[in-house]
């Protein structure tokens, strides 16, 4: 008799920082805020104790659609085409994990928001979908001999910190309302899901970051960052102790947990920094704080341990297929993929790949046209170097046509210069104050701003100081990596462009802070 294949549960905890899991030895953000790491996360801790853990796992983008598209397809954006929630779609010939598991005889289910079933094209192969995990538990309880593949995308740790969109009496968000009132003087109308300030003005969840910033005086911005980080940590504890614990306990009671493959990861990290209180959340820029992510895999026959080499989320698709005995489905695909199975790395403690690619894109829309704009690219190497490549994308903002001067002001005012452009932020601000011409500013950027920077992220995880490179060393690095970066970026438009996004999806994305609703 052929052994029954295991169920496969792929769990994404959106925006969970890598140092906010108890099994991760590094604690850069807790050190930054001078806080001890006291996370009460029994469900995550128990899973980690039974899993293969990857303490140096990396994502391939600092925002959800591109990261999860890469995770679900095992290809970078040049292959799958998804670079934003709006106006892009997965290319028709690219197969995602739900499709590949369905073709291998699996039933498929997904727990996610409506954005995944709009234009993204990542719902292909999903046979049933729900807003919470009951759809998965119901499928597992059915008298069906075929195994289940389920993708669960949880937004509970995502901003607004401490607020959950889960419709359950155990999470009624009264704790969120109390925190907003105690620390920011903001009432929160639970029924209307709106903030009310001291003047009686109302604002929706989509304006959360702005209304919190305005409620905090300029001289208290660093304090605001500390409070928000504490709210973020509370959101992690709340999700683990209520929602995740309930789900994992239900799997255990049903007898499913021990015979299933369970993979837990984050699509990206989160930034809440006292040095840069105007930078909040995540986005198109590339930093170690966004790209490092938790990753663990629990499966029958896998011995719990840490796997030291760097690992990428792009590797999850072939890894899960091989663990389920479906590696031939992956090998038979007739287009280029970027993922490699992590199973050899688990066995040998040697890296599956020498380096990983990371990228940040925007889709710019004007009238009836949409086109992709490359923001940043990076290569993360096994020896803990992050090689950051910039270019003419500095000349455009993320959302609208802007002059070079306005683009520079955009970065300077939002503090992104300290992350992405540390060597020129002050210079650009000085030129703007002096009112230099566009041509002069362009020349200064070309002269002073390196297109290629190198960070030693093991010793400098906050990426405060790029390595000081001589001109010859910088030229050699750029020359050595330019072809590989261009190859991984691809030629022409990376995006699979499509038209428009439904209003209901835009509203949900607005509440998560991705777009203005």
Residue pairs with C-beta under 8 A, 6 or more apart in sequence:
4 145
4 147
5 105
5 106
5 147
5 324
5 325
6 147
6 259
6 260
6 261
6 299
6 300
6 323
6 324
7 140
7 147
7 148
7 149
7 150
7 256
7 259
7 260
7 261
8 101
8 106
8 147
8 148
8 149
8 150
8 260
8 261
8 263
8 320
8 323
8 324
9 136
9 150
9 152
9 251
9 260
9 261
9 262
9 263
10 97
10 149
10 150
10 151
10 152
10 263
10 316
10 320
11 152
11 154
11 262
11 263
11 264
11 265
12 68
12 71
12 151
12 152
12 153
12 154
12 265
12 266
12 267
13 154
13 156
13 157
13 239
13 244
13 264
13 265
13 266
13 294
14 64
14 153
14 154
14 155
14 157
14 158
14 266
14 267
14 268
15 157
15 158
15 159
15 266
15 267
15 268
15 269
15 270
15 281
15 282
16 157
16 236
16 266
16 269
16 270
16 293
16 294
17 29
17 266
17 269
17 270
17 289
17 292
18 24
18 26
18 55
18 57
18 266
18 269
18 292
18 293
18 294
19 26
19 27
19 28
19 29
19 30
19 37
19 292
20 29
20 37
20 39
20 232
20 233
20 236
20 294
21 39
21 41
21 44
21 48
21 294
22 37
22 39
22 41
22 44
22 45
22 48
23 45
23 48
23 49
23 53
23 55
23 296
23 306
24 55
24 294
25 55
26 55
26 461
27 37
28 289
28 461
28 462
29 229
29 272
29 289
30 36
30 37
32 273
32 274
32 462
33 225
33 226
33 229
33 274
35 229
39 233
39 236
39 237
40 237
40 240
40 241
41 236
41 237
41 240
41 241
42 240
42 241
42 245
43 240
43 241
43 244
43 245
43 248
44 240
44 244
44 264
46 248
47 248
47 262
47 264
47 296
47 298
48 296
49 304
50 298
50 304
51 262
51 264
51 296
51 297
51 298
51 302
51 304
52 296
52 297
52 298
52 299
52 302
52 303
52 304
52 305
52 306
52 307
52 346
53 295
53 296
53 304
53 305
53 306
53 307
54 295
54 296
54 297
54 306
54 307
54 311
54 342
55 306
55 308
56 292
56 308
56 309
56 310
56 311
57 265
57 292
57 293
57 294
57 295
57 310
57 311
57 312
57 313
58 291
58 292
58 293
58 310
58 311
58 312
58 313
58 356
58 358
58 380
59 67
59 266
59 267
59 268
59 269
59 290
59 291
59 292
59 293
59 312
59 313
59 358
60 66
60 67
60 70
60 76
60 291
60 312
60 313
60 314
60 356
60 357
60 358
60 359
61 67
61 70
61 77
61 268
61 284
61 358
61 359
61 360
62 268
62 269
62 282
62 283
62 284
62 285
62 286
62 287
62 290
62 291
62 358
62 360
63 268
63 282
63 283
63 284
63 360
63 514
64 85
64 267
64 268
64 514
65 82
65 83
65 84
65 85
65 88
65 115
65 120
66 77
66 82
66 83
66 84
66 359
66 360
66 361
67 267
67 268
67 313
68 122
68 153
68 267
69 77
69 80
69 81
69 82
69 90
69 120
69 122
70 76
70 77
70 80
70 313
70 314
70 338
71 265
71 267
71 313
71 314
71 316
71 317
72 96
72 97
72 98
72 122
72 151
72 317
73 79
73 80
73 90
73 94
73 95
73 96
73 97
73 317
73 337
74 314
74 315
74 316
74 317
74 318
74 330
74 337
74 338
74 339
75 94
75 314
75 335
75 336
75 337
75 338
75 339
76 314
76 338
76 357
76 359
76 488
76 490
77 83
77 359
77 361
77 490
77 494
77 495
78 488
78 489
78 490
78 494
79 91
79 94
79 335
79 336
79 337
79 338
79 490
80 90
80 91
80 94
80 496
81 88
81 89
81 90
81 91
81 94
81 494
81 495
81 496
82 88
82 89
82 90
82 120
82 121
82 122
82 495
82 496
83 361
83 362
83 363
83 372
83 494
83 495
84 361
84 362
84 363
84 495
85 115
85 118
85 120
85 501
85 505
85 509
85 514
85 515
86 119
86 363
86 365
86 500
86 501
86 506
86 515
87 119
87 363
87 365
87 370
87 495
87 497
87 498
87 499
87 500
87 501
88 119
88 120
88 363
88 372
88 495
88 496
88 497
88 498
89 119
89 120
89 121
89 496
89 497
89 498
90 96
90 120
90 121
90 122
90 124
90 496
91 121
91 496
92 121
93 335
94 335
95 103
95 125
95 333
96 122
96 124
96 125
96 317
97 125
97 149
97 151
97 317
97 320
97 321
98 108
98 110
98 123
98 124
98 125
98 126
98 149
98 151
99 124
99 125
100 125
100 317
100 321
100 326
100 329
100 330
101 108
101 125
101 149
101 321
101 324
101 326
102 108
102 125
102 127
102 149
103 125
103 329
104 321
104 324
104 326
104 329
105 146
105 147
106 146
106 147
106 148
106 149
106 324
107 127
107 139
107 144
107 146
107 147
107 148
107 149
108 125
108 126
108 127
108 128
108 148
108 149
108 150
109 126
109 127
109 128
109 129
109 130
109 135
109 136
109 139
109 148
109 149
109 150
109 151
110 116
110 123
110 126
110 128
110 129
110 130
110 135
110 150
110 151
110 152
110 153
111 129
111 130
111 131
111 132
111 133
111 135
111 136
111 150
111 151
111 152
111 153
111 154
112 129
112 151
112 152
112 153
113 131
113 153
113 155
113 165
113 508
113 512
114 502
114 504
114 505
114 508
115 505
115 508
115 509
116 122
116 123
116 153
117 123
117 129
118 501
118 502
118 505
119 498
119 499
119 500
119 501
121 496
123 129
126 151
128 135
128 139
129 135
130 136
131 167
132 166
132 167
132 168
133 152
133 243
133 247
136 148
136 150
136 152
137 247
137 250
137 251
137 254
139 148
139 150
140 148
140 251
140 254
140 256
141 254
147 324
149 324
154 239
154 243
154 244
155 165
155 512
156 164
156 165
156 166
156 171
156 235
156 238
156 239
156 243
157 232
157 235
157 236
157 239
157 270
158 512
158 513
159 208
159 209
159 280
159 281
159 512
159 513
160 176
160 205
160 208
160 513
161 228
161 231
161 232
161 234
161 235
162 173
162 175
162 176
162 179
162 231
162 232
162 234
162 235
162 238
163 173
163 176
163 205
163 235
164 171
164 173
164 176
164 235
164 238
164 239
164 243
165 511
166 243
168 242
168 243
170 242
170 243
170 246
171 238
171 242
171 243
172 190
173 188
173 190
174 190
175 234
175 238
176 188
177 187
177 188
177 190
179 231
179 234
180 186
180 187
180 188
180 195
180 212
181 187
181 188
183 227
184 212
184 215
184 216
184 227
185 197
185 198
185 215
186 195
186 196
186 197
186 211
186 212
186 215
187 195
187 196
187 197
188 194
188 195
188 196
189 195
189 196
189 202
192 202
193 204
193 205
193 511
194 202
194 203
194 204
194 205
195 202
195 203
195 204
195 205
195 207
195 208
195 211
196 202
197 203
197 211
197 215
203 210
203 211
204 510
204 511
204 517
205 510
205 511
206 507
206 510
206 511
206 513
206 516
206 517
208 513
209 280
209 281
209 513
212 224
212 228
213 221
213 224
213 278
213 280
216 223
216 224
221 277
221 278
222 274
222 277
224 277
225 272
225 273
225 274
225 277
226 274
228 272
228 280
229 272
232 270
232 272
248 257
251 257
251 260
251 262
252 258
258 300
259 300
260 299
260 300
261 297
261 298
261 299
261 300
261 320
261 323
261 324
262 297
262 298
262 299
263 295
263 296
263 297
263 298
263 316
263 320
264 294
264 295
264 296
264 298
265 293
265 294
265 295
265 296
265 313
265 316
266 293
266 294
266 295
267 293
267 313
268 282
268 290
268 291
268 293
269 282
269 289
269 290
269 291
269 292
269 293
270 281
270 282
270 289
270 290
271 279
271 280
271 281
271 282
271 287
271 289
271 290
272 280
272 281
273 279
275 418
276 415
276 418
276 419
278 413
278 414
278 415
279 414
279 415
279 416
279 419
281 513
282 290
283 290
283 360
283 398
284 360
284 361
284 362
284 375
284 376
284 398
285 360
285 375
285 376
285 416
285 419
285 420
286 358
286 359
286 360
286 376
286 377
286 378
286 386
286 388
286 420
287 419
287 463
288 386
288 455
288 457
288 461
288 462
288 463
289 461
289 462
289 463
291 358
291 378
291 380
291 386
292 461
293 313
295 311
295 313
295 316
297 319
297 323
297 342
298 304
299 323
302 346
307 342
307 345
307 346
307 349
308 349
309 345
309 349
309 350
309 351
309 352
309 382
310 351
310 353
310 355
310 356
310 380
310 381
310 382
311 342
311 345
311 351
311 352
312 339
312 352
312 353
312 356
314 338
314 339
314 356
315 339
315 340
315 341
315 342
315 352
315 353
316 339
316 342
317 330
317 337
317 339
318 327
318 330
318 337
318 339
318 340
318 341
319 339
319 341
319 342
319 343
321 327
321 329
321 330
322 330
322 341
322 343
323 343
327 341
330 337
338 357
338 488
340 352
340 353
341 352
342 352
344 350
344 352
345 351
345 352
351 382
354 381
354 382
355 379
355 380
355 381
355 382
356 379
356 380
357 377
357 378
357 379
357 380
357 485
357 488
358 377
358 378
358 379
358 380
359 374
359 376
359 377
359 378
359 488
359 489
359 494
360 374
360 375
360 376
360 377
361 372
361 373
361 374
361 375
361 494
361 495
362 372
362 373
362 375
362 398
362 399
363 370
363 371
363 372
363 373
363 495
363 497
364 370
364 371
364 372
364 373
364 396
364 398
364 399
364 400
364 401
366 400
366 401
370 497
370 499
371 493
371 495
371 497
372 493
372 494
372 495
372 497
373 393
373 396
373 398
374 391
374 393
374 489
374 494
375 393
375 398
376 388
376 389
376 390
376 393
376 420
377 388
377 389
377 485
377 488
377 489
378 386
378 387
378 388
378 389
379 386
379 387
379 389
379 481
379 484
379 485
379 488
380 386
380 387
380 457
381 387
384 456
384 457
384 458
384 459
385 454
385 455
385 456
385 457
386 454
386 455
386 457
386 463
387 452
387 453
387 454
387 477
387 481
388 420
388 452
388 453
388 454
388 455
388 466
389 451
389 452
389 481
389 485
390 420
390 421
390 449
390 450
390 451
390 452
390 453
391 451
394 404
394 407
394 408
394 411
394 421
394 445
394 449
395 402
395 404
395 407
395 442
396 402
396 407
397 406
397 407
397 410
402 410
403 438
404 438
404 441
404 442
404 445
405 432
405 438
405 441
408 428
408 431
408 432
408 441
408 445
409 432
410 416
411 417
411 420
411 421
411 425
411 428
412 425
412 428
412 429
412 432
417 424
417 425
417 426
417 428
417 429
418 425
419 463
421 428
421 449
422 464
422 465
422 466
423 448
423 449
423 450
423 453
423 466
424 444
424 445
424 448
424 449
427 444
427 448
428 441
428 444
428 445
431 440
431 441
431 444
432 441
436 444
450 469
450 474
451 478
452 474
452 477
452 478
452 481
453 466
453 467
454 466
454 467
454 469
454 477
455 463
455 465
455 466
455 467
456 467
457 463
469 477
501 509
506 515
506 517
507 517
509 515
509 517
510 516
510 517
511 517
